[in-house]
Amino acid sequence: MTDFAGHLTPTEAWELLESNPDARLVDVRTAAEWQWVGVADTSSLGHEPILIEWVQYPSMSRNLDFVDQLKAADIPEGAPLVFLCRSGQRSIGGATAATAAGFAPSYNISEGFEGAVDAEGHRGATGWKAAGLPWSQG
């Protein structure tokens, strides 16, 4: 049992965002990750991703204003939210906090933006980018 609506693959998340004009992507990575690694590009869907750090760079301390920042974002009432981080772990916290704050349904993108570390210690074999979904860098 989860405290949010469930997990979606990056492709399932894109399909939800594409099929529901109210759905929004919330990227909970750090500002450094957005700047240096890239950001999901949802501009073709008529809106940009919502960027709210779950932990704040460089201290990596929990963002205690996360829910307030989410409430301040331009989110249609009742809109499905899909939460994205690097590998699908921090975004669970975001989806759980959003659900507790009344944002439902809230989903976690299970593979994240870059996926888990592989046997060689590298990321990128799975995730949003590996699925060939739109993204931009810098």
N, CA, C and O of each residue as an XYZ file, in Angstrom:
552
protein
N       0.839     -1.190      0.000
C       0.000      0.000      0.000
C       0.884      1.253      0.000
O       1.903      1.304      0.688
N       0.488      2.237     -0.762
C       1.231      3.498     -0.805
C       0.360      4.627     -0.263
O      -0.859      4.503     -0.145
N       1.022      5.717      0.059
C       0.316      6.904      0.534
C       0.113      7.898     -0.602
O      -0.050      9.095     -0.364
N       0.124      7.401     -1.838
C      -0.108      8.209     -3.033
C      -0.754      7.296     -4.065
O      -0.971      6.116     -3.790
N      -1.060      7.812     -5.231
C      -1.852      7.056     -6.214
C      -1.118      5.868     -6.822
O      -1.761      4.937     -7.305
N       0.213      5.878     -6.809
C       0.954      4.744     -7.351
C       2.129      5.182     -8.191
O       2.462      6.364     -8.269
N       2.756      4.184     -8.825
C       3.942      4.406     -9.641
C       3.585      4.334    -11.119
O       2.752      3.525    -11.529
N       4.221      5.186    -11.914
C       4.092      5.159    -13.366
C       5.492      5.078    -13.964
O       6.444      5.626    -13.408
N       5.612      4.402    -15.083
C       6.867      4.477    -15.828
C       6.931      5.863    -16.457
O       5.913      6.552    -16.520
N       8.093      6.283    -16.921
C       8.156      7.577    -17.608
C       7.186      7.646    -18.794
O       6.541      8.673    -19.000
N       7.078      6.577    -19.567
C       6.170      6.583    -20.723
C       4.722      6.693    -20.276
O       3.948      7.431    -20.885
N       4.336      5.972    -19.222
C       2.963      6.084    -18.704
C       2.682      7.489    -18.195
O       1.586      8.017    -18.383
N       3.682      8.098    -17.547
C       3.519      9.474    -17.065
C       3.301     10.424    -18.238
O       2.416     11.277    -18.189
N       4.106     10.279    -19.299
C       3.949     11.126    -20.484
C       2.563     10.943    -21.091
O       1.922     11.921    -21.474
N       2.098      9.709    -21.181
C       0.767      9.443    -21.737
C      -0.327     10.106    -20.904
O      -1.297     10.622    -21.461
N      -0.185     10.100    -19.578
C      -1.141     10.784    -18.712
C      -1.087     12.291    -18.947
O      -2.124     12.942    -19.081
N       0.123     12.841    -18.998
C       0.275     14.279    -19.243
C      -0.296     14.677    -20.599
O      -0.890     15.745    -20.743
N      -0.114     13.820    -21.580
C      -0.591     14.083    -22.938
C      -2.114     13.981    -23.037
O      -2.741     14.757    -23.758
N      -2.703     13.037    -22.324
C      -4.142     12.770    -22.452
C      -5.002     13.653    -21.551
O      -6.197     13.805    -21.802
N      -4.416     14.235    -20.510
C      -5.183     15.063    -19.579
C      -4.548     16.453    -19.535
O      -3.470     16.618    -18.964
N      -5.202     17.454    -20.129
C      -4.600     18.793    -20.188
C      -4.390     19.445    -18.813
O      -3.628     20.406    -18.702
N      -5.050     18.941    -17.774
C      -4.853     19.488    -16.432
C      -3.673     18.847    -15.705
O      -3.159     19.424    -14.746
N      -3.241     17.681    -16.137
C      -2.147     16.971    -15.460
C      -0.865     17.795    -15.518
O      -0.599     18.494    -16.496
N      -0.082     17.698    -14.457
C       1.165     18.453    -14.373
C       2.298     17.555    -13.906
O       2.096     16.621    -13.130
N       3.494     17.857    -14.394
C       4.710     17.194    -13.948
C       5.378     18.088    -12.914
O       5.578     19.280    -13.147
N       5.719     17.506    -11.773
C       6.414     18.230    -10.711
C       7.789     17.590    -10.546
O       7.898     16.432    -10.142
N       8.833     18.346    -10.859
C      10.209     17.873    -10.765
C      10.756     18.302     -9.415
O      10.874     19.495     -9.139
N      11.094     17.323     -8.566
C      11.513     17.614     -7.197
C      13.028     17.532     -7.002
O      13.508     17.523     -5.868
N      13.784     17.474     -8.106
C      15.241     17.451     -7.990
C      15.751     18.820     -7.546
O      14.960     19.733     -7.310
N      17.042     18.959     -7.435
C      17.627     20.231     -6.992
C      17.834     21.177     -8.179
O      17.842     20.762     -9.338
N      17.999     22.451     -7.854
C      18.273     23.452     -8.884
C      19.537     23.095     -9.668
O      19.604     23.328    -10.875
N      20.533     22.533     -8.990
C      21.763     22.122     -9.684
C      21.454     21.035    -10.711
O      22.002     21.063    -11.813
N      20.595     20.084    -10.375
C      20.237     19.026    -11.320
C      19.479     19.600    -12.518
O      19.734     19.209    -13.657
N      18.559     20.515    -12.268
C      17.814     21.139    -13.379
C      18.790     21.842    -14.317
O      18.682     21.734    -15.538
N      19.741     22.559    -13.731
C      20.700     23.336    -14.511
C      21.672     22.454    -15.286
O      21.899     22.685    -16.474
N      22.244     21.457    -14.639
C      23.355     20.715    -15.220
C      22.976     19.385    -15.863
O      23.693     18.905    -16.741
N      21.865     18.781    -15.444
C      21.474     17.471    -15.977
C      20.360     17.608    -17.015
O      20.324     16.864    -17.995
N      19.455     18.560    -16.795
C      18.362     18.777    -17.736
C      17.012     18.721    -17.057
O      16.894     18.354    -15.888
N      15.988     19.098    -17.823
C      14.619     19.173    -17.321
C      13.686     18.558    -18.360
O      13.865     18.745    -19.563
N      12.694     17.826    -17.876
C      11.656     17.317    -18.775
C      11.005     18.501    -19.491
O      10.736     19.531    -18.872
N      10.759     18.358    -20.762
C      10.170     19.436    -21.566
C       8.717     19.099    -21.868
O       8.425     18.244    -22.704
N       7.813     19.780    -21.175
C       6.380     19.573    -21.390
C       5.747     20.738    -22.158
O       4.523     20.868    -22.189
N       6.569     21.577    -22.771
C       6.054     22.763    -23.460
C       5.078     22.400    -24.584
O       4.155     23.165    -24.862
N       5.265     21.260    -25.227
C       4.344     20.862    -26.299
C       2.951     20.555    -25.760
O       1.996     20.457    -26.531
N       2.830     20.402    -24.440
C       1.546     20.120    -23.811
C       0.876     21.399    -23.313
O      -0.219     21.349    -22.753
N       1.530     22.541    -23.515
C       0.930     23.820    -23.149
C       1.287     24.329    -21.767
O       0.706     25.313    -21.310
N       2.222     23.689    -21.092
C       2.661     24.155    -19.776
C       4.059     23.616    -19.498
O       4.498     22.621    -20.076
N       4.731     24.302    -18.602
C       6.092     23.905    -18.212
C       6.022     23.007    -16.983
O       5.024     23.031    -16.263
N       7.060     22.216    -16.730
C       7.083     21.447    -15.485
C       7.151     22.382    -14.288
O       7.671     23.493    -14.384
N       6.633     21.931    -13.186
C       6.698     22.676    -11.930
C       7.973     22.224    -11.227
O       8.151     21.036    -10.957
N       8.852     23.166    -10.933
C      10.153     22.860    -10.342
C      10.155     23.264     -8.869
O      10.161     24.451     -8.544
N      10.151     22.267     -7.979
C      10.188     22.515     -6.536
C      11.142     21.497     -5.911
O      10.900     20.292     -5.979
N      12.204     21.974     -5.315
C      13.170     21.070     -4.687
C      12.544     20.335     -3.500
O      11.907     20.952     -2.647
N      12.731     19.011     -3.452
C      12.338     18.230     -2.268
C      13.393     18.407     -1.174
O      13.057     18.578     -0.002
N      14.650     18.366     -1.559
C      15.755     18.728     -0.671
C      16.483     19.891     -1.337
O      16.568     19.966     -2.562
N      17.000     20.788     -0.518
C      17.588     22.012     -1.048
C      19.097     21.887     -1.209
O      19.811     21.454     -0.305
N      19.553     22.282     -2.391
C      20.972     22.285     -2.711
C      21.582     23.591     -2.225
O      20.927     24.620     -2.386
N      22.765     23.643     -1.650
C      23.729     22.555     -1.512
C      23.647     21.817     -0.175
O      24.345     20.821      0.016
N      22.810     22.284      0.751
C      22.781     21.660      2.080
C      22.170     20.263      2.057
O      22.443     19.445      2.936
N      21.345     19.993      1.054
C      20.608     18.738      0.913
C      19.688     18.500      2.109
O      19.413     17.360      2.484
N      19.219     19.603      2.699
C      18.248     19.512      3.787
C      16.841     19.546      3.195
O      16.615     20.130      2.136
N      15.926     18.931      3.874
C      14.536     18.834      3.420
C      13.955     20.234      3.251
O      14.123     21.092      4.117
N      13.277     20.458      2.144
C      12.610     21.723      1.863
C      11.311     21.772      2.657
O      10.315     21.171      2.253
N      11.312     22.474      3.768
C      10.142     22.540      4.641
C       9.004     23.357      4.037
O       7.881     23.319      4.540
N       9.283     24.092      2.966
C       8.254     24.891      2.286
C       7.683     24.172      1.071
O       6.944     24.775      0.293
N       8.009     22.902      0.894
C       7.601     22.163     -0.305
C       6.094     22.260     -0.559
O       5.684     22.636     -1.657
N       5.276     21.934      0.418
C       3.823     21.936      0.217
C       3.321     23.345     -0.064
O       2.463     23.528     -0.927
N       3.835     24.342      0.643
C       3.419     25.724      0.380
C       3.797     26.141     -1.032
O       3.023     26.829     -1.698
N       4.966     25.741     -1.498
C       5.382     26.071     -2.864
C       4.507     25.342     -3.882
O       4.203     25.889     -4.943
N       4.109     24.131     -3.571
C       3.208     23.390     -4.451
C       1.846     24.078     -4.511
O       1.256     24.203     -5.584
N       1.353     24.519     -3.367
C       0.062     25.225     -3.317
C       0.116     26.529     -4.104
O      -0.898     26.959     -4.655
N       1.288     27.163     -4.163
C       1.437     28.435     -4.870
C       1.590     28.254     -6.386
O       1.493     29.223     -7.139
N       1.827     27.029     -6.826
C       1.992     26.753     -8.260
C       0.635     26.814     -8.957
O      -0.413     26.674     -8.325
N       0.676     27.021    -10.246
C      -0.553     27.128    -11.048
C      -1.038     25.723    -11.411
O      -0.783     25.231    -12.510
N      -1.742     25.086    -10.467
C      -2.218     23.716    -10.660
C      -3.746     23.732    -10.667
O      -4.359     24.181     -9.699
N      -4.364     23.251    -11.739
C      -5.827     23.184    -11.756
C      -6.335     22.266    -10.634
O      -5.711     21.248    -10.332
N      -7.445     22.621    -10.033
C      -8.005     21.811     -8.957
C      -8.302     20.396     -9.444
O      -8.889     20.207    -10.509
N      -7.896     19.415     -8.661
C      -8.136     18.015     -9.002
C      -7.232     17.451    -10.077
O      -7.429     16.322    -10.526
N      -6.238     18.231    -10.496
C      -5.340     17.790    -11.568
C      -4.464     16.637    -11.103
O      -3.949     16.665     -9.986
N      -4.289     15.622    -11.945
C      -3.311     14.582    -11.620
C      -1.904     15.175    -11.655
O      -1.577     15.971    -12.536
N      -1.082     14.782    -10.693
C       0.298     15.234    -10.636
C       1.213     14.028    -10.759
O       0.958     12.982    -10.162
N       2.280     14.176    -11.537
C       3.302     13.144    -11.643
C       4.608     13.742    -11.138
O       5.038     14.800    -11.596
N       5.234     13.051    -10.189
C       6.423     13.553     -9.517
C       7.662     12.853    -10.053
O       7.695     11.630    -10.197
N       8.687     13.662    -10.346
C       9.911     13.196    -10.978
C      11.117     13.615    -10.153
O      11.198     14.755     -9.696
N      12.061     12.688     -9.962
C      13.370     13.017     -9.403
C      14.417     12.302    -10.246
O      14.122     11.917    -11.377
N      15.607     12.116     -9.744
C      16.666     11.485    -10.525
C      16.379     10.009    -10.783
O      16.505      9.538    -11.914
N      15.987      9.267     -9.717
C      15.842      7.818     -9.867
C      14.510      7.260     -9.387
O      14.306      6.046     -9.412
N      13.601      8.127     -8.949
C      12.299      7.658     -8.496
C      12.200      7.462     -7.002
O      11.262      6.818     -6.533
N      13.140      7.996     -6.236
C      13.111      7.853     -4.776
C      12.628      9.121     -4.072
O      11.674      9.065     -3.295
N      13.266     10.257     -4.328
C      12.820     11.518     -3.703
C      11.400     11.859     -4.114
O      10.640     12.436     -3.337
N      11.047     11.500     -5.340
C       9.711     11.829     -5.847
C       8.610     11.088     -5.091
O       7.461     11.529     -5.093
N       8.941      9.969     -4.445
C       7.961      9.290     -3.585
C       7.576     10.225     -2.438
O       6.399     10.346     -2.097
N       8.570     10.882     -1.847
C       8.287     11.840     -0.782
C       7.402     12.973     -1.259
O       6.479     13.383     -0.555
N       7.680     13.486     -2.463
C       6.866     14.557     -3.020
C       5.429     14.116     -3.261
O       4.492     14.838     -2.920
N       5.253     12.944     -3.842
C       3.906     12.428     -4.116
C       3.146     12.174     -2.819
O       1.946     12.437     -2.734
N       3.846     11.661     -1.810
C       3.214     11.399     -0.513
C       2.795     12.703      0.160
O       1.678     12.809      0.665
N       3.685     13.698      0.169
C       3.369     14.995      0.786
C       2.227     15.683      0.045
O       1.351     16.283      0.667
N       2.240     15.595     -1.282
C       1.171     16.215     -2.074
C      -0.175     15.566     -1.770
O      -1.180     16.257     -1.607
N      -0.192     14.252     -1.696
C      -1.437     13.541     -1.388
C      -1.957     13.948     -0.014
O      -3.149     14.208      0.151
N      -1.067     14.004      0.969
C      -1.454     14.409      2.324
C      -2.008     15.832      2.351
O      -2.844     16.160      3.193
N      -1.536     16.682      1.420
C      -1.989     18.080      1.349
C      -3.250     18.242      0.496
O      -3.743     19.357      0.323
N      -3.776     17.128     -0.039
C      -5.016     17.189     -0.806
C      -4.847     17.203     -2.311
O      -5.834     17.326     -3.037
N      -3.624     17.080     -2.800
C      -3.391     16.994     -4.244
C      -3.505     15.529     -4.657
O      -2.629     14.715     -4.363
N      -4.586     15.215     -5.336
C      -4.794     13.813     -5.727
C      -5.520     13.772     -7.060
O      -6.399     14.591     -7.327
N      -5.148     12.820     -7.887
C      -4.159     11.777     -7.639
C      -2.741     12.287     -7.876
O      -2.497     13.104     -8.764
N      -1.819     11.790     -7.069
C      -0.407     12.108     -7.199
C       0.356     10.808     -7.433
O       0.198      9.841     -6.688
N       1.182     10.797     -8.473
C       1.914      9.601     -8.878
C       3.414      9.832     -8.789
O       3.883     10.966     -8.885
N       4.162      8.756     -8.606
C       5.615      8.762     -8.653
C       6.060      8.190     -9.993
O       5.550      7.157    -10.429
N       7.012      8.860    -10.651
C       7.619      8.303    -11.860
C       8.749      7.392    -11.387
O       9.793      7.851    -10.925
N       8.507      6.093    -11.516
C       9.338      5.079    -10.861
C      10.800      5.077    -11.280
O      11.660      4.785    -10.448
N      11.111      5.382    -12.496
C      12.504      5.332    -12.954
C      13.194      6.687    -12.889
O      14.400      6.781    -13.120
N      12.447      7.727    -12.580
C      13.014      9.056    -12.493
C      13.495      9.595    -13.832
O      13.116      9.100    -14.894
N      14.336     10.617    -13.758
C      14.845     11.282    -14.952
C      15.999     10.516    -15.580
O      16.112     10.447    -16.804
N      16.865      9.932    -14.733
C      18.063      9.238    -15.223
C      18.135      7.771    -14.852
O      19.026      7.069    -15.330
N      17.231      7.281    -14.017
C      17.241      5.882    -13.614
C      18.258      5.573    -12.541
O      19.019      6.436    -12.105
N      18.252      4.317    -12.124
C      19.158      3.843    -11.078
C      20.566      3.649    -11.629
O      20.777      3.635    -12.842
N      21.505      3.501    -10.737
C      22.893      3.242    -11.098
C      23.009      1.801    -11.611
O      22.458      0.877    -11.013
N      23.726      1.620    -12.719
C      23.920      0.274    -13.273
C      25.166     -0.379    -12.658
O      25.784      0.188    -11.756
N      25.526     -1.555    -13.142
C      26.651     -2.319    -12.598
C      27.976     -1.565    -12.691
O      28.878     -1.795    -11.886
N      28.096     -0.669    -13.664
C      29.326      0.117    -13.819
C      29.284      1.437    -13.053
O      30.216      2.237    -13.136
N      28.200      1.663    -12.307
C      28.089      2.893    -11.533
C      27.584      4.084    -12.315
O      27.753      5.224    -11.884
N      26.961      3.837    -13.469
C      26.445      4.916    -14.311
C      24.921      4.930    -14.312
O      24.272      3.903    -14.116
N      24.373      6.101    -14.533
C      22.931      6.264    -14.705
C      22.640      6.466    -16.189
O      23.542      6.744    -16.979
N      21.371      6.323    -16.555
C      20.964      6.666    -17.912
C      20.419      5.532    -18.734
O      19.914      5.765    -19.832
N      20.500      4.295    -18.240
C      19.962      3.171    -19.009
C      18.446      3.109    -18.918
O      17.791      2.526    -19.781
N      17.886      3.712    -17.870
C      16.432      3.782    -17.703
C      16.074      5.219    -17.370
O      16.957      6.061    -17.207
N      14.794      5.502    -17.269
C      14.338      6.829    -16.880
C      13.773      7.631    -18.037
O      13.694      7.154    -19.169
N      13.385      8.850    -17.732
C      12.751      9.773    -18.676
C      13.600      9.953    -19.931
O      13.111      9.811    -21.052
N      14.875     10.266    -19.725
C      15.770     10.509    -20.868
C      15.935      9.247    -21.713
O      15.867      9.321    -22.940
N      16.149      8.091    -21.083
C      16.355      6.837    -21.812
C      15.107      6.422    -22.577
O      15.201      5.732    -23.592
N      13.930      6.839    -22.093
C      12.678      6.514    -22.780
C      12.470      7.371    -24.030
O      11.519      7.164    -24.784
N      13.372      8.334    -24.240
C      13.269      9.193    -25.427
C      12.210     10.270    -25.311
O      11.734     10.792    -26.319
N      11.843     10.600    -24.092
C      10.830     11.640    -23.870
C      11.485     13.018    -23.944
O      12.691     13.140    -23.728
N      10.704     14.055    -24.246
C      11.281     15.387    -24.444
C      11.960     15.936    -23.193
O      11.432     15.839    -22.085
N      13.140     16.515    -23.396
C      13.845     17.187    -22.309
C      14.800     18.209    -22.896
O      15.137     18.170    -24.079
N      15.224     19.119    -22.042
C      16.188     20.131    -22.483
C      17.221     20.307    -21.378
O      17.009     19.905    -20.234
N      18.344     20.918    -21.748
C      19.417     21.097    -20.788
C      19.887     22.540    -20.783
O      20.010     23.174    -21.831
N      20.153     23.057    -19.559
C      20.739     24.375    -19.386
C      19.826     25.436    -19.818
O      20.168     26.616    -19.738
